[in-house]
Amino acid sequence: MNHLRRIVQALELYSKEVEANFGLTGPQLWALWELGQGGPMALKELAARMHLHPSTVVGVVDRLSAKNLVVRAEDPLDRRRVRVSLTAKGKTTLRKAPHPAQGRLVHGLRSMSSRQLSSLHRSLGRLVQIMEADDLEARFFFSPE
């Protein structure tokens, strides 16, 4: 229990700090970070990089666009698609902002061996079943997005 509490507390503290200092939620910071790493991309690609459903990412991008941190533009190769990219303000914000906490978590998971990941996946899956949380939507930590 203490390990789970520490992980949750670390994510919560980090999320509150980023929101207080940068006016960004965890999901917004993570979206900026992914766009900064991958350059302009389709919403579907951004959603895949964030391990989220595209409809969830649309809301995040809407709020970033309202803050003038990202812009949507027609894909020059396929006009049916829209690409999202950072604005100058978004790039400046990203340079000043810390690494997103959930991105750290994903990075940490990627550093584990496939055997360790498989074991963790099974164990956490079992815990979800025990808590009867199978049907809950998996959302960002501490965020309404």
N, CA, C and O atoms as a GROMACS GRO file, in nm:
protein
  580
    1MET      N    1   0.082  -0.120   0.000
    1MET     CA    2   0.000   0.000   0.000
    1MET      C    3   0.086   0.126   0.000
    1MET      O    4   0.053   0.222  -0.069
    2ASN      N    5   0.194   0.126   0.075
    2ASN     CA    6   0.278   0.245   0.082
    2ASN      C    7   0.338   0.279  -0.054
    2ASN      O    8   0.350   0.396  -0.089
    3HIS      N    9   0.375   0.177  -0.131
    3HIS     CA   10   0.431   0.204  -0.265
    3HIS      C   11   0.325   0.270  -0.354
    3HIS      O   12   0.355   0.367  -0.424
    4LEU      N   13   0.203   0.218  -0.352
    4LEU     CA   14   0.096   0.278  -0.432
    4LEU      C   15   0.066   0.421  -0.386
    4LEU      O   16   0.047   0.510  -0.469
    5ARG      N   17   0.062   0.441  -0.256
    5ARG     CA   18   0.037   0.576  -0.204
    5ARG      C   19   0.145   0.674  -0.249
    5ARG      O   20   0.115   0.787  -0.287
    6ARG      N   21   0.270   0.630  -0.244
    6ARG     CA   22   0.380   0.718  -0.285
    6ARG      C   23   0.372   0.754  -0.432
    6ARG      O   24   0.395   0.868  -0.471
    7ILE      N   25   0.339   0.656  -0.515
    7ILE     CA   26   0.327   0.682  -0.659
    7ILE      C   27   0.214   0.781  -0.685
    7ILE      O   28   0.232   0.878  -0.758
    8VAL      N   29   0.099   0.757  -0.626
    8VAL     CA   30  -0.016   0.846  -0.644
    8VAL      C   31   0.015   0.985  -0.589
    8VAL      O   32  -0.017   1.085  -0.653
    9GLN      N   33   0.076   0.992  -0.472
    9GLN     CA   34   0.109   1.122  -0.412
    9GLN      C   35   0.210   1.197  -0.499
    9GLN      O   36   0.196   1.318  -0.518
   10ALA      N   37   0.310   1.129  -0.551
   10ALA     CA   38   0.409   1.194  -0.637
   10ALA      C   39   0.342   1.252  -0.761
   10ALA      O   40   0.372   1.365  -0.800
   11LEU      N   41   0.252   1.177  -0.822
   11LEU     CA   42   0.181   1.226  -0.940
   11LEU      C   43   0.092   1.345  -0.907
   11LEU      O   44   0.085   1.441  -0.983
   12GLU      N   45   0.023   1.338  -0.794
   12GLU     CA   46  -0.066   1.446  -0.753
   12GLU      C   47   0.011   1.575  -0.722
   12GLU      O   48  -0.028   1.683  -0.767
   13LEU      N   49   0.118   1.564  -0.646
   13LEU     CA   50   0.198   1.682  -0.612
   13LEU      C   51   0.257   1.746  -0.737
   13LEU      O   52   0.255   1.869  -0.752
   14TYR      N   53   0.308   1.664  -0.824
   14TYR     CA   54   0.368   1.714  -0.948
   14TYR      C   55   0.262   1.785  -1.033
   14TYR      O   56   0.287   1.893  -1.086
   15SER      N   57   0.144   1.724  -1.045
   15SER     CA   58   0.037   1.781  -1.124
   15SER      C   59  -0.005   1.918  -1.069
   15SER      O   60  -0.025   2.012  -1.146
   16LYS      N   61  -0.020   1.928  -0.938
   16LYS     CA   62  -0.058   2.056  -0.876
   16LYS      C   63   0.049   2.162  -0.897
   16LYS      O   64   0.016   2.278  -0.921
   17GLU      N   65   0.174   2.123  -0.889
   17GLU     CA   66   0.285   2.218  -0.907
   17GLU      C   67   0.286   2.272  -1.050
   17GLU      O   68   0.302   2.392  -1.071
   18VAL      N   69   0.270   2.184  -1.147
   18VAL     CA   70   0.270   2.227  -1.287
   18VAL      C   71   0.152   2.319  -1.315
   18VAL      O   72   0.166   2.421  -1.383
   19GLU      N   73   0.036   2.284  -1.261
   19GLU     CA   74  -0.081   2.368  -1.285
   19GLU      C   75  -0.064   2.506  -1.219
   19GLU      O   76  -0.103   2.607  -1.278
   20ALA      N   77  -0.008   2.509  -1.100
   20ALA     CA   78   0.013   2.636  -1.030
   20ALA      C   79   0.115   2.724  -1.101
   20ALA      O   80   0.098   2.845  -1.111
   21ASN      N   81   0.221   2.663  -1.151
   21ASN     CA   82   0.331   2.740  -1.212
   21ASN      C   83   0.312   2.771  -1.359
   21ASN      O   84   0.364   2.871  -1.408
   22PHE      N   85   0.238   2.687  -1.431
   22PHE     CA   86   0.227   2.704  -1.576
   22PHE      C   87   0.085   2.716  -1.627
   22PHE      O   88   0.064   2.743  -1.745
   23GLY      N   89  -0.014   2.697  -1.538
   23GLY     CA   90  -0.153   2.705  -1.581
   23GLY      C   91  -0.193   2.592  -1.674
   23GLY      O   92  -0.287   2.606  -1.752
   24LEU      N   93  -0.122   2.481  -1.666
   24LEU     CA   94  -0.150   2.366  -1.752
   24LEU      C   95  -0.184   2.244  -1.668
   24LEU      O   96  -0.125   2.222  -1.562
   25THR      N   97  -0.279   2.167  -1.715
   25THR     CA   98  -0.307   2.040  -1.650
   25THR      C   99  -0.204   1.938  -1.696
   25THR      O  100  -0.131   1.961  -1.793
   26GLY      N  101  -0.199   1.827  -1.628
   26GLY     CA  102  -0.108   1.720  -1.668
   26GLY      C  103  -0.127   1.676  -1.812
   26GLY      O  104  -0.030   1.665  -1.886
   27PRO      N  105  -0.252   1.652  -1.855
   27PRO     CA  106  -0.274   1.612  -1.994
   27PRO      C  107  -0.229   1.719  -2.095
   27PRO      O  108  -0.176   1.686  -2.201
   28GLN      N  109  -0.252   1.845  -2.061
   28GLN     CA  110  -0.210   1.952  -2.152
   28GLN      C  111  -0.059   1.957  -2.166
   28GLN      O  112  -0.006   1.971  -2.276
   29LEU      N  113   0.012   1.944  -2.054
   29LEU     CA  114   0.158   1.943  -2.058
   29LEU      C  115   0.208   1.823  -2.137
   29LEU      O  116   0.302   1.835  -2.216
   30TRP      N  117   0.147   1.709  -2.116
   30TRP     CA  118   0.191   1.589  -2.187
   30TRP      C  119   0.168   1.604  -2.338
   30TRP      O  120   0.253   1.564  -2.417
   31ALA      N  121   0.055   1.661  -2.377
   31ALA     CA  122   0.028   1.682  -2.520
   31ALA      C  123   0.132   1.777  -2.580
   31ALA      O  124   0.184   1.752  -2.689
   32LEU      N  125   0.164   1.886  -2.508
   32LEU     CA  126   0.268   1.978  -2.557
   32LEU      C  127   0.400   1.906  -2.572
   32LEU      O  128   0.471   1.923  -2.671
   33TRP      N  129   0.433   1.825  -2.473
   33TRP     CA  130   0.560   1.753  -2.475
   33TRP      C  131   0.566   1.658  -2.595
   33TRP      O  132   0.668   1.651  -2.663
   34GLU      N  133   0.458   1.585  -2.620
   34GLU     CA  134   0.455   1.492  -2.734
   34GLU      C  135   0.466   1.567  -2.866
   34GLU      O  136   0.536   1.522  -2.958
   35LEU      N  137   0.399   1.681  -2.877
   35LEU     CA  138   0.410   1.761  -2.999
   35LEU      C  139   0.551   1.818  -3.015
   35LEU      O  140   0.602   1.829  -3.126
   36GLY      N  141   0.613   1.853  -2.904
   36GLY     CA  142   0.751   1.902  -2.909
   36GLY      C  143   0.848   1.793  -2.951
   36GLY      O  144   0.946   1.822  -3.020
   37GLN      N  145   0.822   1.671  -2.911
   37GLN     CA  146   0.909   1.558  -2.947
   37GLN      C  147   0.885   1.510  -3.089
   37GLN      O  148   0.980   1.478  -3.161
   38GLY      N  149   0.758   1.506  -3.130
   38GLY     CA  150   0.724   1.446  -3.259
   38GLY      C  151   0.690   1.543  -3.369
   38GLY      O  152   0.670   1.502  -3.483
   39GLY      N  153   0.685   1.671  -3.337
   39GLY     CA  154   0.649   1.769  -3.438
   39GLY      C  155   0.501   1.765  -3.470
   39GLY      O  156   0.426   1.694  -3.402
   40PRO      N  157   0.458   1.840  -3.570
   40PRO     CA  158   0.317   1.841  -3.605
   40PRO      C  159   0.267   1.699  -3.633
   40PRO      O  160   0.335   1.619  -3.698
   41MET      N  161   0.147   1.669  -3.583
   41MET     CA  162   0.091   1.535  -3.605
   41MET      C  163  -0.060   1.539  -3.602
   41MET      O  164  -0.121   1.634  -3.553
   42ALA      N  165  -0.120   1.434  -3.657
   42ALA     CA  166  -0.264   1.419  -3.656
   42ALA      C  167  -0.310   1.391  -3.513
   42ALA      O  168  -0.235   1.338  -3.432
   43LEU      N  169  -0.435   1.426  -3.485
   43LEU     CA  170  -0.492   1.400  -3.352
   43LEU      C  171  -0.484   1.252  -3.317
   43LEU      O  172  -0.455   1.216  -3.203
   44LYS      N  173  -0.508   1.166  -3.415
   44LYS     CA  174  -0.505   1.022  -3.391
   44LYS      C  175  -0.365   0.978  -3.349
   44LYS      O  176  -0.351   0.894  -3.260
   45GLU      N  177  -0.263   1.033  -3.412
   45GLU     CA  178  -0.125   1.000  -3.377
   45GLU      C  179  -0.092   1.052  -3.237
   45GLU      O  180  -0.028   0.982  -3.158
   46LEU      N  181  -0.135   1.173  -3.206
   46LEU     CA  182  -0.112   1.230  -3.074
   46LEU      C  183  -0.179   1.142  -2.967
   46LEU      O  184  -0.120   1.115  -2.863
   47ALA      N  185  -0.302   1.100  -2.994
   47ALA     CA  186  -0.374   1.013  -2.901
   47ALA      C  187  -0.298   0.882  -2.879
   47ALA      O  188  -0.289   0.834  -2.766
   48ALA      N  189  -0.245   0.826  -2.985
   48ALA     CA  190  -0.169   0.700  -2.972
   48ALA      C  191  -0.044   0.721  -2.889
   48ALA      O  192  -0.010   0.637  -2.806
   49ARG      N  193   0.024   0.831  -2.910
   49ARG     CA  194   0.147   0.859  -2.833
   49ARG      C  195   0.117   0.882  -2.686
   49ARG      O  196   0.200   0.856  -2.599
   50MET      N  197  -0.006   0.932  -2.658
   50MET     CA  198  -0.044   0.959  -2.519
   50MET      C  199  -0.118   0.841  -2.456
   50MET      O  200  -0.154   0.845  -2.339
   51HIS      N  201  -0.140   0.736  -2.535
   51HIS     CA  202  -0.211   0.617  -2.487
   51HIS      C  203  -0.353   0.652  -2.442
   51HIS      O  204  -0.401   0.604  -2.339
   52LEU      N  205  -0.420   0.736  -2.523
   52LEU     CA  206  -0.556   0.781  -2.492
   52LEU      C  207  -0.645   0.767  -2.615
   52LEU      O  208  -0.597   0.755  -2.727
   53HIS      N  209  -0.775   0.769  -2.592
   53HIS     CA  210  -0.871   0.766  -2.701
   53HIS      C  211  -0.868   0.903  -2.770
   53HIS      O  212  -0.857   1.006  -2.703
   54PRO      N  213  -0.879   0.907  -2.903
   54PRO     CA  214  -0.876   1.036  -2.974
   54PRO      C  215  -0.979   1.137  -2.924
   54PRO      O  216  -0.950   1.256  -2.923
   55SER      N  217  -1.097   1.092  -2.884
   55SER     CA  218  -1.198   1.187  -2.837
   55SER      C  219  -1.153   1.259  -2.710
   55SER      O  220  -1.191   1.374  -2.688
   56THR      N  221  -1.073   1.194  -2.627
   56THR     CA  222  -1.019   1.257  -2.507
   56THR      C  223  -0.917   1.364  -2.546
   56THR      O  224  -0.913   1.471  -2.485
   57VAL      N  225  -0.837   1.334  -2.645
   57VAL     CA  226  -0.731   1.425  -2.688
   57VAL      C  227  -0.790   1.549  -2.755
   57VAL      O  228  -0.730   1.657  -2.748
   58VAL      N  229  -0.904   1.536  -2.819
   58VAL     CA  230  -0.968   1.652  -2.882
   58VAL      C  231  -0.994   1.761  -2.778
   58VAL      O  232  -0.969   1.878  -2.804
   59GLY      N  233  -1.044   1.723  -2.661
   59GLY     CA  234  -1.070   1.820  -2.555
   59GLY      C  235  -0.943   1.887  -2.506
   59GLY      O  236  -0.940   2.007  -2.481
   60VAL      N  237  -0.838   1.809  -2.492
   60VAL     CA  238  -0.708   1.863  -2.448
   60VAL      C  239  -0.658   1.964  -2.551
   60VAL      O  240  -0.613   2.073  -2.516
   61VAL      N  241  -0.665   1.927  -2.678
   61VAL     CA  242  -0.617   2.015  -2.785
   61VAL      C  243  -0.705   2.140  -2.794
   61VAL      O  244  -0.654   2.249  -2.820
   62ASP      N  245  -0.834   2.126  -2.772
   62ASP     CA  246  -0.923   2.244  -2.772
   62ASP      C  247  -0.877   2.345  -2.667
   62ASP      O  248  -0.870   2.465  -2.695
   63ARG      N  249  -0.846   2.297  -2.548
   63ARG     CA  250  -0.804   2.388  -2.440
   63ARG      C  251  -0.666   2.448  -2.468
   63ARG      O  252  -0.641   2.564  -2.436
   64LEU      N  253  -0.577   2.370  -2.527
   64LEU     CA  254  -0.445   2.424  -2.564
   64LEU      C  255  -0.458   2.528  -2.674
   64LEU      O  256  -0.387   2.629  -2.675
   65SER      N  257  -0.548   2.504  -2.766
   65SER     CA  258  -0.573   2.599  -2.875
   65SER      C  259  -0.630   2.730  -2.819
   65SER      O  260  -0.593   2.838  -2.864
   66ALA      N  261  -0.720   2.720  -2.722
   66ALA     CA  262  -0.779   2.840  -2.660
   66ALA      C  263  -0.672   2.923  -2.588
   66ALA      O  264  -0.687   3.044  -2.573
   67LYS      N  265  -0.566   2.856  -2.543
   67LYS     CA  266  -0.455   2.925  -2.476
   67LYS      C  267  -0.348   2.969  -2.575
   67LYS      O  268  -0.243   3.020  -2.535
   68ASN      N  269  -0.374   2.949  -2.704
   68ASN     CA  270  -0.280   2.984  -2.811
   68ASN      C  271  -0.147   2.910  -2.799
   68ASN      O  272  -0.041   2.964  -2.831
   69LEU      N  273  -0.152   2.786  -2.753
   69LEU     CA  274  -0.031   2.704  -2.740
   69LEU      C  275  -0.015   2.606  -2.855
   69LEU      O  276   0.096   2.561  -2.884
   70VAL      N  277  -0.127   2.573  -2.920
   70VAL     CA  278  -0.123   2.486  -3.038
   70VAL      C  279  -0.215   2.543  -3.144
   70VAL      O  280  -0.301   2.626  -3.116
   71VAL      N  281  -0.195   2.497  -3.266
   71VAL     CA  282  -0.280   2.538  -3.377
   71VAL      C  283  -0.312   2.414  -3.460
   71VAL      O  284  -0.228   2.325  -3.477
   72ARG      N  285  -0.434   2.411  -3.510
   72ARG     CA  286  -0.475   2.304  -3.602
   72ARG      C  287  -0.459   2.358  -3.744
   72ARG      O  288  -0.490   2.474  -3.772
   73ALA      N  289  -0.411   2.271  -3.833
   73ALA     CA  290  -0.398   2.310  -3.974
   73ALA      C  291  -0.425   2.189  -4.061
   73ALA      O  292  -0.405   2.075  -4.021
   74GLU      N  293  -0.470   2.217  -4.180
   74GLU     CA  294  -0.497   2.111  -4.277
   74GLU      C  295  -0.366   2.040  -4.312
   74GLU      O  296  -0.263   2.105  -4.331
   75ASP      N  297  -0.370   1.909  -4.318
   75ASP     CA  298  -0.254   1.830  -4.357
   75ASP      C  299  -0.224   1.855  -4.504
   75ASP      O  300  -0.312   1.835  -4.588
   76PRO      N  301  -0.103   1.900  -4.538
   76PRO     CA  302  -0.074   1.932  -4.678
   76PRO      C  303  -0.078   1.809  -4.770
   76PRO      O  304  -0.098   1.824  -4.891
   77LEU      N  305  -0.061   1.690  -4.716
   77LEU     CA  306  -0.062   1.569  -4.798
   77LEU      C  307  -0.201   1.506  -4.808
   77LEU      O  308  -0.229   1.434  -4.903
   78ASP      N  309  -0.285   1.533  -4.711
   78ASP     CA  310  -0.420   1.477  -4.709
   78ASP      C  311  -0.513   1.579  -4.646
   78ASP      O  312  -0.522   1.589  -4.524
   79ARG      N  313  -0.582   1.656  -4.729
   79ARG     CA  314  -0.663   1.767  -4.679
   79ARG      C  315  -0.780   1.723  -4.592
   79ARG      O  316  -0.843   1.807  -4.528
   80ARG      N  317  -0.809   1.594  -4.589
   80ARG     CA  318  -0.916   1.545  -4.502
   80ARG      C  319  -0.870   1.539  -4.356
   80ARG      O  320  -0.952   1.535  -4.265
   81ARG      N  321  -0.740   1.539  -4.336
   81ARG     CA  322  -0.685   1.527  -4.202
   81ARG      C  323  -0.640   1.662  -4.149
   81ARG      O  324  -0.606   1.753  -4.226
   82VAL      N  325  -0.642   1.674  -4.017
   82VAL     CA  326  -0.596   1.795  -3.949
   82VAL      C  327  -0.472   1.759  -3.869
   82VAL      O  328  -0.467   1.656  -3.802
   83ARG      N  329  -0.374   1.846  -3.876
   83ARG     CA  330  -0.252   1.826  -3.799
   83ARG      C  331  -0.245   1.933  -3.690
   83ARG      O  332  -0.288   2.046  -3.710
   84VAL      N  333  -0.192   1.894  -3.577
   84VAL     CA  334  -0.177   1.985  -3.464
   84VAL      C  335  -0.029   2.016  -3.449
   84VAL      O  336   0.055   1.927  -3.457
   85SER      N  337   0.002   2.142  -3.427
   85SER     CA  338   0.142   2.180  -3.405
   85SER      C  339   0.150   2.288  -3.298
   85SER      O  340   0.051   2.355  -3.266
   86LEU      N  341   0.268   2.303  -3.243
   86LEU     CA  342   0.292   2.404  -3.141
   86LEU      C  343   0.300   2.542  -3.204
   86LEU      O  344   0.354   2.558  -3.314
   87THR      N  345   0.247   2.640  -3.135
   87THR     CA  346   0.266   2.779  -3.175
   87THR      C  347   0.399   2.826  -3.115
   87THR      O  348   0.463   2.752  -3.041
   88ALA      N  349   0.439   2.947  -3.147
   88ALA     CA  350   0.560   3.004  -3.087
   88ALA      C  351   0.544   3.009  -2.934
   88ALA      O  352   0.637   2.976  -2.860
   89LYS      N  353   0.425   3.050  -2.888
   89LYS     CA  354   0.398   3.054  -2.745
   89LYS      C  355   0.404   2.913  -2.685
   89LYS      O  356   0.455   2.895  -2.574
   90GLY      N  357   0.355   2.815  -2.757
   90GLY     CA  358   0.360   2.676  -2.710
   90GLY      C  359   0.503   2.627  -2.697
   90GLY      O  360   0.536   2.558  -2.600
   91LYS      N  361   0.587   2.663  -2.793
   91LYS     CA  362   0.729   2.622  -2.788
   91LYS      C  363   0.799   2.687  -2.670
   91LYS      O  364   0.878   2.623  -2.602
   92THR      N  365   0.771   2.815  -2.647
   92THR     CA  366   0.831   2.886  -2.534
   92THR      C  367   0.786   2.824  -2.402
   92THR      O  368   0.867   2.801  -2.313
   93THR      N  369   0.657   2.797  -2.391
   93THR     CA  370   0.604   2.734  -2.269
   93THR      C  371   0.669   2.599  -2.247
   93THR      O  372   0.706   2.566  -2.134
   94LEU      N  373   0.681   2.522  -2.353
   94LEU     CA  374   0.740   2.388  -2.342
   94LEU      C  375   0.885   2.394  -2.297
   94LEU      O  376   0.929   2.310  -2.218
   95ARG      N  377   0.960   2.492  -2.345
   95ARG     CA  378   1.101   2.505  -2.303
   95ARG      C  379   1.113   2.533  -2.154
   95ARG      O  380   1.209   2.490  -2.090
   96LYS      N  381   1.016   2.606  -2.099
   96LYS     CA  382   1.020   2.643  -1.957
   96LYS      C  383   0.960   2.536  -1.866
   96LYS      O  384   0.995   2.529  -1.748
   97ALA      N  385   0.872   2.455  -1.921
   97ALA     CA  386   0.795   2.359  -1.840
   97ALA      C  387   0.876   2.234  -1.810
   97ALA      O  388   0.966   2.197  -1.886
   98PRO      N  389   0.845   2.169  -1.699
   98PRO     CA  390   0.912   2.042  -1.666
   98PRO      C  391   0.855   1.927  -1.748
   98PRO      O  392   0.753   1.942  -1.816
   99HIS      N  393   0.921   1.815  -1.741
   99HIS     CA  394   0.874   1.694  -1.808
   99HIS      C  395   0.742   1.650  -1.744
   99HIS      O  396   0.730   1.656  -1.621
  100PRO      N  397   0.644   1.607  -1.822
  100PRO     CA  398   0.517   1.566  -1.761
  100PRO      C  399   0.533   1.442  -1.674
  100PRO      O  400   0.604   1.348  -1.710
  101ALA      N  401   0.467   1.443  -1.560
  101ALA     CA  402   0.478   1.332  -1.465
  101ALA      C  403   0.434   1.200  -1.526
  101ALA      O  404   0.500   1.098  -1.506
  102GLN      N  405   0.324   1.201  -1.599
  102GLN     CA  406   0.278   1.076  -1.658
  102GLN      C  407   0.372   1.030  -1.767
  102GLN      O  408   0.385   0.910  -1.793
  103GLY      N  409   0.439   1.125  -1.832
  103GLY     CA  410   0.542   1.089  -1.928
  103GLY      C  411   0.658   1.020  -1.857
  103GLY      O  412   0.717   0.926  -1.910
  104ARG      N  413   0.690   1.067  -1.738
  104ARG     CA  414   0.794   1.001  -1.657
  104ARG      C  415   0.753   0.859  -1.625
  104ARG      O  416   0.835   0.767  -1.631
  105LEU      N  417   0.627   0.841  -1.592
  105LEU     CA  418   0.578   0.708  -1.560
  105LEU      C  419   0.590   0.616  -1.682
  105LEU      O  420   0.637   0.503  -1.669
  106VAL      N  421   0.549   0.664  -1.798
  106VAL     CA  422   0.560   0.585  -1.920
  106VAL      C  423   0.707   0.554  -1.949
  106VAL      O  424   0.741   0.442  -1.985
  107HIS      N  425   0.793   0.655  -1.934
  107HIS     CA  426   0.936   0.634  -1.956
  107HIS      C  427   0.991   0.526  -1.861
  107HIS      O  428   1.068   0.440  -1.902
  108GLY      N  429   0.949   0.533  -1.735
  108GLY     CA  430   0.992   0.433  -1.638
  108GLY      C  431   0.945   0.294  -1.675
  108GLY      O  432   1.020   0.197  -1.662
  109LEU      N  433   0.822   0.284  -1.723
  109LEU     CA  434   0.770   0.153  -1.764
  109LEU      C  435   0.847   0.100  -1.885
  109LEU      O  436   0.874  -0.020  -1.895
  110ARG      N  437   0.883   0.189  -1.976
  110ARG     CA  438   0.960   0.146  -2.095
  110ARG      C  439   1.099   0.097  -2.058
  110ARG      O  440   1.160   0.020  -2.133
  111SER      N  441   1.149   0.140  -1.943
  111SER     CA  442   1.284   0.097  -1.903
  111SER      C  443   1.283  -0.042  -1.839
  111SER      O  444   1.389  -0.100  -1.815
  112MET      N  445   1.164  -0.096  -1.813
  112MET     CA  446   1.154  -0.227  -1.751
  112MET      C  447   1.161  -0.337  -1.857
  112MET      O  448   1.126  -0.316  -1.974
  113SER      N  449   1.206  -0.454  -1.815
  113SER     CA  450   1.213  -0.567  -1.907
  113SER      C  451   1.071  -0.615  -1.940
  113SER      O  452   0.977  -0.584  -1.867
  114SER      N  453   1.058  -0.688  -2.048
  114SER     CA  454   0.926  -0.737  -2.086
  114SER      C  455   0.871  -0.832  -1.979
  114SER      O  456   0.750  -0.836  -1.956
  115ARG      N  457   0.958  -0.906  -1.913
  115ARG     CA  458   0.915  -0.995  -1.805
  115ARG      C  459   0.860  -0.915  -1.687
  115ARG      O  460   0.757  -0.949  -1.629
  116GLN      N  461   0.931  -0.807  -1.652
  116GLN     CA  462   0.885  -0.722  -1.541
  116GLN      C  463   0.752  -0.656  -1.576
  116GLN      O  464   0.661  -0.650  -1.492
  117LEU      N  465   0.740  -0.606  -1.699
  117LEU     CA  466   0.617  -0.542  -1.743
  117LEU      C  467   0.499  -0.639  -1.743
  117LEU      O  468   0.388  -0.605  -1.700
  118SER      N  469   0.525  -0.759  -1.790
  118SER     CA  470   0.420  -0.860  -1.793
  118SER      C  471   0.372  -0.893  -1.652
  118SER      O  472   0.252  -0.905  -1.628
  119SER      N  473   0.464  -0.908  -1.562
  119SER     CA  474   0.430  -0.937  -1.422
  119SER      C  475   0.351  -0.822  -1.360
  119SER      O  476   0.250  -0.844  -1.293
  120LEU      N  477   0.397  -0.698  -1.384
  120LEU     CA  478   0.328  -0.581  -1.332
  120LEU      C  479   0.189  -0.570  -1.391
  120LEU      O  480   0.092  -0.540  -1.320
  121HIS      N  481   0.177  -0.594  -1.521
  121HIS     CA  482   0.048  -0.587  -1.590
  121HIS      C  483  -0.049  -0.688  -1.530
  121HIS      O  484  -0.164  -0.653  -1.502
  122ARG      N  485  -0.006  -0.809  -1.512
  122ARG     CA  486  -0.093  -0.911  -1.452
  122ARG      C  487  -0.134  -0.873  -1.310
  122ARG      O  488  -0.251  -0.885  -1.273
  123SER      N  489  -0.039  -0.827  -1.232
  123SER     CA  490  -0.068  -0.792  -1.093
  123SER      C  491  -0.164  -0.674  -1.083
  123SER      O  492  -0.258  -0.678  -1.004
  124LEU      N  493  -0.140  -0.570  -1.162
  124LEU     CA  494  -0.229  -0.454  -1.158
  124LEU      C  495  -0.367  -0.490  -1.214
  124LEU      O  496  -0.469  -0.443  -1.164
  125GLY      N  497  -0.370  -0.573  -1.317
  125GLY     CA  498  -0.497  -0.619  -1.372
  125GLY      C  499  -0.578  -0.694  -1.268
  125GLY      O  500  -0.699  -0.677  -1.258
  126ARG      N  501  -0.510  -0.777  -1.192
  126ARG     CA  502  -0.578  -0.852  -1.085
  126ARG      C  503  -0.631  -0.757  -0.977
  126ARG      O  504  -0.742  -0.774  -0.927
  127LEU      N  505  -0.551  -0.656  -0.943
  127LEU     CA  506  -0.594  -0.558  -0.845
  127LEU      C  507  -0.717  -0.482  -0.893
  127LEU      O  508  -0.808  -0.455  -0.815
  128VAL      N  509  -0.721  -0.447  -1.020
  128VAL     CA  510  -0.837  -0.379  -1.079
  128VAL      C  511  -0.960  -0.468  -1.067
  128VAL      O  512  -1.069  -0.421  -1.033
  129GLN      N  513  -0.944  -0.596  -1.096
  129GLN     CA  514  -1.056  -0.690  -1.083
  129GLN      C  515  -1.105  -0.699  -0.939
  129GLN      O  516  -1.226  -0.694  -0.914
  130ILE      N  517  -1.013  -0.712  -0.846
  130ILE     CA  518  -1.049  -0.722  -0.705
  130ILE      C  519  -1.126  -0.598  -0.660
  130ILE      O  520  -1.220  -0.607  -0.580
  131MET      N  521  -1.086  -0.483  -0.711
  131MET     CA  522  -1.151  -0.357  -0.673
  131MET      C  523  -1.278  -0.332  -0.755
  131MET      O  524  -1.344  -0.229  -0.738
  132GLU      N  525  -1.312  -0.426  -0.844
  132GLU     CA  526  -1.430  -0.414  -0.931
  132GLU      C  527  -1.428  -0.283  -1.009
  132GLU      O  528  -1.529  -0.213  -1.018
  133ALA      N  529  -1.312  -0.253  -1.064
  133ALA     CA  530  -1.293  -0.127  -1.138
  133ALA      C  531  -1.274  -0.150  -1.288
  133ALA      O  532  -1.230  -0.059  -1.359
  134ASP      N  533  -1.306  -0.269  -1.336
  134ASP     CA  534  -1.287  -0.303  -1.477
  134ASP      C  535  -1.359  -0.208  -1.573
  134ASP      O  536  -1.308  -0.179  -1.682
  135ASP      N  537  -1.476  -0.160  -1.534
  135ASP     CA  538  -1.557  -0.078  -1.623
  135ASP      C  539  -1.532   0.072  -1.610
  135ASP      O  540  -1.594   0.151  -1.681
  136LEU      N  541  -1.442   0.112  -1.522
  136LEU     CA  542  -1.414   0.254  -1.507
  136LEU      C  543  -1.329   0.303  -1.624
  136LEU      O  544  -1.241   0.232  -1.673
  137GLU      N  545  -1.357   0.425  -1.668
  137GLU     CA  546  -1.278   0.486  -1.775
  137GLU      C  547  -1.139   0.520  -1.720
  137GLU      O  548  -1.128   0.580  -1.613
  138ALA      N  549  -1.036   0.483  -1.793
  138ALA     CA  550  -0.899   0.514  -1.752
  138ALA      C  551  -0.869   0.657  -1.798
  138ALA      O  552  -0.847   0.682  -1.916
  139ARG      N  553  -0.867   0.750  -1.702
  139ARG     CA  554  -0.844   0.891  -1.733
  139ARG      C  555  -0.709   0.932  -1.676
  139ARG      O  556  -0.643   0.857  -1.604
  140PHE      N  557  -0.669   1.053  -1.710
  140PHE     CA  558  -0.546   1.108  -1.654
  140PHE      C  559  -0.561   1.122  -1.503
  140PHE      O  560  -0.671   1.142  -1.451
  141PHE      N  561  -0.449   1.111  -1.434
  141PHE     CA  562  -0.448   1.131  -1.291
  141PHE      C  563  -0.485   1.275  -1.259
  141PHE      O  564  -0.431   1.367  -1.321
  142PHE      N  565  -0.576   1.297  -1.164
  142PHE     CA  566  -0.608   1.427  -1.106
  142PHE      C  567  -0.648   1.531  -1.209
  142PHE      O  568  -0.617   1.650  -1.194
  143SER      N  569  -0.716   1.487  -1.314
  143SER     CA  570  -0.756   1.583  -1.417
  143SER      C  571  -0.895   1.550  -1.467
  143SER      O  572  -0.929   1.433  -1.483
  144PRO      N  573  -0.975   1.653  -1.491
  144PRO     CA  574  -1.109   1.628  -1.546
  144PRO      C  575  -1.104   1.594  -1.693
  144PRO      O  576  -1.206   1.554  -1.750
  145GLU      N  577  -0.987   1.608  -1.758
  145GLU     CA  578  -0.977   1.586  -1.903
  145GLU      C  579  -0.968   1.439  -1.935
  145GLU      O  580  -0.959   1.402  -2.052
   0.00000   0.00000   0.00000
